[in-house]
């Protein structure tokens, strides 16, 4: 079974080199730390604000999962 490619683990943080519009629909400014998924064709981007929120949500979920009792 193949996992979908549009998952958090397939994204990485990059610094935007130019202004553009993210796949999420928000604006990206040069220098923003954004999420980037090169595995998809065309590649997908997530704006800085959405990316920070998504990273925080996944960090919280990971902490929760590691602290669950067996």
C-alpha positions in Angstrom: 0.0 0.0 0.0 1.4 3.4 -1.0 1.0 6.3 1.4 -0.3 9.6 0.0 2.5 12.0 -0.8 0.7 15.1 0.5 1.6 14.3 4.2 3.5 16.4 6.7 6.5 14.1 6.7 7.0 14.8 3.0 7.4 18.6 3.5 10.5 20.4 4.5 11.2 24.0 5.6 12.8 26.2 3.0 13.4 29.9 2.7 11.4 31.5 -0.1 13.7 33.2 -2.6 10.9 35.3 -4.2 7.4 36.4 -3.6 4.6 34.1 -4.8 1.3 32.5 -3.9 1.3 29.3 -1.8 -0.8 26.3 -2.6 -2.8 27.1 0.5 -3.8 30.3 -1.2 -1.9 32.8 1.0 0.9 35.1 -0.1 4.6 34.2 0.3 7.2 36.9 0.7 10.9 36.5 -0.1 12.7 35.4 3.0 9.7 33.6 4.6 10.2 30.1 6.1 7.7 28.0 4.2 6.8 24.4 3.9 7.7 22.7 0.6 6.8 19.3 -0.8 9.0 18.5 -3.9 7.5 14.9 -4.2 4.3 16.2 -5.7 4.1 17.3 -9.3 3.7 20.2 -9.4 5.4 20.8 -6.0 3.2 22.2 -3.2 4.0 25.0 -0.9 2.5 26.2 2.4 2.8 29.8 3.5 4.8 30.8 6.6 1.8 31.2 8.9 0.1 27.9 7.9 3.5 26.1 8.0 4.2 27.4 11.6 0.8 26.2 12.7 1.2 22.8 11.0 4.6 22.3 12.5 3.3 23.2 16.0 0.3 20.8 15.6 2.6 17.9 14.6 5.0 18.7 17.3 2.2 18.6 19.9 0.8 15.3 18.4 4.3 13.8 18.6 4.8 14.8 22.2 1.3 13.5 23.1 2.0 10.1 21.4 5.4 9.7 23.1 3.9 10.4 26.5 1.0 7.9 26.3 1.1 5.2 28.9 1.4 1.6 27.5 
